[in-house]
Amino acid sequence: MHSDKGGRAAEVFLAFLRLGLTSFGGPVAHLGYFRAELVERRRWMDDRAYADLVALCQFLPGPASSQVGFAMGLHRAGPGGALAAWAGFTLPSALLMAGFGLAAGQIAHPAALGALAGLKVVAVAIVAQAVWGMAASLCPDRERASLAAAAAALAVLVPGAWSQIGAILLGALAGLWIARATAPAATEGGSGPPLLSRRAGIACLAACAMLLAILPLLAGLSPLLALADGMARAGALVFGGGHVVLPLLEAETVRPGLVTPDAFLAGYGAAQAMPGPLFTFAAHLGAVAAGPVGAAVALIAIFAPGLLLLCGALPFWDRLRRMPRAQRAMRGANAAVVGLLGAALWDPVFTAGVTGPLPFAMALAGFVLLTLWRTPPLWIVLAGAGLGAAFL
């Protein structure tokens, strides 16, 4: 993938700003929008190069669609283009989510409180749909289904961020054994010259390691550093992005007392109505925990590890993707993540959102509409907020 010397950061920013304002539906849908706009229409790269880039970002922890956009900006206009792509795609939903977090604490009208309750019910349907769909694709055999169940049990019985990290690591180790017979063959072909030099890649990997090593040591000094530590850890441990970040964010913000369960679930429900990456939910949590500065800190901290890992892996990807052991470990980790999301569906999502017969009926209807009728999440969010304002 050669860098296009004629590409300009402003062009990249405007292209991704349009995508950031219109791309609904989660990371898989985002990748479809990127291909239609940037591969088919603008022809920034060919299909083979795009598929190779998507494979890398699915392999790495972090927000997959944002990583793909960042790399496409890098391909088009160098480091400035990479930052422009991230800003254009991320800022629309991040600003909206931060504003929602700042305003949520001021809401006292009964209808508004009912709408927030409706958003918590919507979160139940959204997360249930995510568990259902991910289990079908990531746990297709009894070995990985059992691994997901074990991870869910561990997360429920031993709540906290470290048990979830342990479940992911154990899933990766188990994947080396249980996925041996089903690991996919390495993809053929290459992606052309790397976008970054090996020296730059190593520097980015070192920066990521330092970030994750130093923040826990500083977390006790202030709430902002504790927030940054939790967000960075969540961003470094989630594969594929999207809903799978939910359990780690809950463990890093609700359990330590930085954010209340109600604020967490209301924000998560609102995030379903936003375009762009779901990782901007971090801006809502940061705003609730520490105001506008907290929103900025949380947003940067959750994205930084995944983007640094991407930059570190780009020079070495062609070799890494051919390693069967790495593929098996990732498949085991993905199965564990499904289990963690299932545990989060129970607590805090279901226990806080379903408080009576009517919320249960709303959640069930939302799940059916999402999974069987393929209703866009935006309409479920609007209906949930409206029913909540009227009846809850």
N, C-alpha and C positions, 0 to 999 in steps of 0.2 A: 504494500500500500504506500505509494510515493506521496510525499507531501506536496500539495498543489501550491506553488509559490504565489500564484495569483489570488489565492483565497484570502479574504480579509475578515478580520475579527468582527467588524460591524455586520457584514453579510451573515456570518455564522450566528451572531447574537439575534438578529431579526428573524432568521429562519427558526431558531429554537424558541424564541419568544412566542412565535405563532403556535408552535407545537405545545409549549407550556400552557398556553391559554385554551387549547382545544383538545388535548390528548387525555381523554377519560378512559377508565377501564383497567388500570393496573399495568404492571410491567410487560406482560405478554402483548397486550393491546398497544402499548407504547412502541414496542419493537415493530409492530405492523405499521403504525403511523410513520416511524422513521424510514422504513423501507419505501413506503409509498412516496413520501415527500423528498427524501434525500438520495435514494438509490434510483428509483424509477423516474421521478420528475426532474430533479436537479442533477442527477448522475455524478454525485460526488465520489462514488466508488461503485465497483461492480458487485453482483450478487455473491460471488465467491468470497471476495474480501469481506463483505458484510457478514456473511454466515460465519466466517472464521472469527471475526470480532465478537459476534454474539456468543459463540462457543466459549471464548476466553472469559467473557463477563459472567456467563452462567457458572463457570468453573470457580471463579473467585468469590470470596465473601464480599458483601456490599450490595448497594442498590443497582441491580443489573442494567435497567434501562438508562439510568443516569450515567453509569460507566460507559455504556455504548455511545451515548451522546457526547460525553467528554472525549472519548477516543476519536469520534468522527470530527469533532471540532479541532482536535490535535492534527488529524490527517489533513484537514482542509486549510488550516491557517496557523499551525504551530501552537506553542503554549498559550498565546493570547487567544487563539480560537478555541482551545480547550476550556479556558475559563469563561469565555463568552458563551459557549454552548451550555455549560453548567448553570451560569447565571440566568440565561434566557429561559431555560426549561424549568428551573427551580423557583425563581423569585415570585412568579404570580401566585402559586398556591402557598408558598411560604409566608408571603405578606398577609394573605387572607387568613391563614391558620394562626399566625401571631396575633392578628387583630381579633379573631374569635377568642383566643386565650385571654387577651387583655380585657375584653368586654364581658366575658362569661361571669367574672366575679361581681360585676355590677348589676346582673340581671336579678330582678326581684318580682316582676309581674307574674301572676299565676300562669298565664298563657305561655310566657317565655319559659318558665320552669317546666311546664308540661311538654313543650317542644324539646327541651333538653332531655327529659325522660324518654320521649319518643326516639331521640337519637341513640340513646343507650340500648333501646330495643332493636333498632336497626343494626347496631354493632353485633348483636347476637346472630342475626340472619347472615350478615356479611362474613363473619368469622366461621360460622357453620358451613357456608358455601365454600370458603377457602379450604377448610379441613377436608371436606368431601372431595373436592377436585384434586387437591394435592395428594391425598391418599391414593386415589385411583392411578395417578401417574408416577408417584415416587415410592409407593409401597405395593407393587403389583403382585408380589409373591408372599408366601407365608413367613419367610425369614425376615423380610423388611417390615412386614406388618407387625410381627412380634417385637421387632426392635423399636418401632414407633410406640407400641403399647408400653414397653418397658420404660421408654423415655418419658411418656406421659405419667406413668405411675411415680417415677422418681421426682418429677416436677411437682406433683400434687402432694406427695408425702414429705418431701424435703424442699419447701418453697425457698426461693431466693435466687440471685443471679448466679452464684457459684455452682449450684446444682444443675442449672440449665447449661452452663458452660461445660460442666462435666459430662452431661448427657450428650452434647454434641461431639466432644472428644471421644467418648466411649463409642458413640455411633460410628465415627470415622474408623476407629480401631476394629470394631466388629465388621464394618464393611469390607475390610481387607480379607476377611474370611468368608462371610456369607454371600458376598456379591461376586465371588470368583467365577462362578459358572455363568453369570449373566452379564458380566461387564462388556460394554460395547467395544467394538474394534476402534482403534485410533483412526481419526479422519485422515483422508488422503490429501495430498497437495500441500501447498504452503501459502503464506500470506504476503510474500514479497519482503523487501527490506524492512527492518523494524522502524517504528516511528521514533524511538528514542535509542540512544546509545546504551551499551551495557553499563558504562560508568554512571550514567544518569539513572538507570534502573536500579542499580545497587544503592545509590544515594537515596532514592525514594523508599526502598525497602528499609534502609537504616532509619530514615525519618519516621516511618510508620512504627518500627520497633521501639524507638525512643519515646514516641508519643504514648504508646500503650504501656511502657514501663514507667514513665515519669508521672503521668497523671494520677495513678493510684497513690503514689507517695505524697502528692500535693493535695489530694481530695479532702483531707481533714482541715485544710487551712481556711476554706471558705465554701459557702453553698454553690457559688458559681463553678469552682473547680471540681466539686463533687458532681455537679450536673454534667460538666464536660467529660469527666472520667466515665460516668455511666453511659453517656451517649456514644463516646468513642468505642467503648467495649461492645455495646450493642451493634454498632455499625461494622465492627470487625468480625462479628461472629455469625452474621446472617447471610445465607446463600440465596441469591435470586431477588432479594428485596421484597417489597410488597408486604402482605399481611404477616409474613413470617417474622417480622421484627417486633410484632406486638408483645409476645411473652417476655422478651428481653427488656423492652422498654418499660413494661409494667413492673418487672423485678427491679429495675434501676431507678424508678421514679416514685411508684406508689408505695412499695414496701418500705423504703427509707423515709417516707413521709414528705417528700418534695412536692408531690401532687396528690390530691384526694382521688379516691376511686371514681367518684361522680364526675370530676373534671376530666379525668383520663378517658372515661367511656364516652362522655359527651363530645370531646374533641375527636375521638376515633370515629364516632358516627358522622361528625361534620366532615371529616377528611374524605369520606366516601363521595361527597358531592364535589370535590375539588379535582381539577385537571392536574396533570403533572405527577411527580413521584410521591408515593405515600410516605416516604421518609420525611417530608415536610411536616408531618405530624409532630416531629421533634420541635418545630418552632412554636407550636401550641403549648407543648409541655414546658418549654423554656420560658415562655411568656407567663404562664401560670405560676411557675416556680420563682422567677426572678425578674419579671418585667421585660421591657424591650431588649435590654442587654442580654438577659437570659435566653431570649428567643434567638438572637444572633449567635451566641455561644453554642447553644444546643444544635442549631442548624449546621454550623461549620464542623462541630465535633463529630456529628454522626456521619457526615459525608467524607471527612478527611481520610480515615483509614482505608475505605474502599477505593478511593481515587488514587491514593499513594500506592496501594497494592497493585492496582491496574498499571500505573506507570512503571512499577518495579517489574511486573511480569511481562510487559509488552516485548522487551528485547529477547526474552527466553521462551516465549509461548510455544513456538513451533516444536521445540524439544519436549517441553513439559506435557503437552497435550497427547503425546504418544506414549506416556508412561501408564501402563495398565494399573499399577498400584495406586497412583494418584486418582484415577477414575473410580476405582472401587471404594477408596476412602471417602470420596465426595458423595457417592451414592449412599453409603451408610450414614454419613452426616445428614444428608437430606431426609432420610427416613426418620432420624431422631428429631429433626426440626418439625416434621409433621406431628410427632407425638407431643412436642412442646406446645404447638399451636392448639392441639386438642385439649391439653391441660388448661391453657388459657381460656379456651371456650367455656370450660366449667367455672373457673375462678380466675379473674373477676368478672368475665363478660356475662355469663348466664346468671350467676348469683346476684349480681347488682342490677342487671337489666330486666330480668323477668321477676316481677314482684307480685304478680297476681294473674288471674285468668285472662284478662284482656291483653296485657303485655305478652303473655305466652301465645295467644292466638295471633297477635300482630307479628311476632317473631316467626312463627310457623308459616304464616302467609308469605312473609318476606322471603323466607328460605325457598319455598315452592316457586315463587315468582322468579327468583334469581336462578335457580338450578334447572327448572323444567320449562319455564316460559322465556328464559333468557332476557328478562327485563333489565334494562340498564340500571346500575346502582344509583344513579342520580335520581331516578323517579322513585325508587324505594326510600331514599333519604328524604325527599320532599314529602312523600306520603306519610312516613313515620313521624316527621316533625309536625305535620298538620294534624294527624290523629292524636298525637301526644298533647298538642296545644288545646285540642277540643275535649279530650276525654281523660287525660292522665293528670 
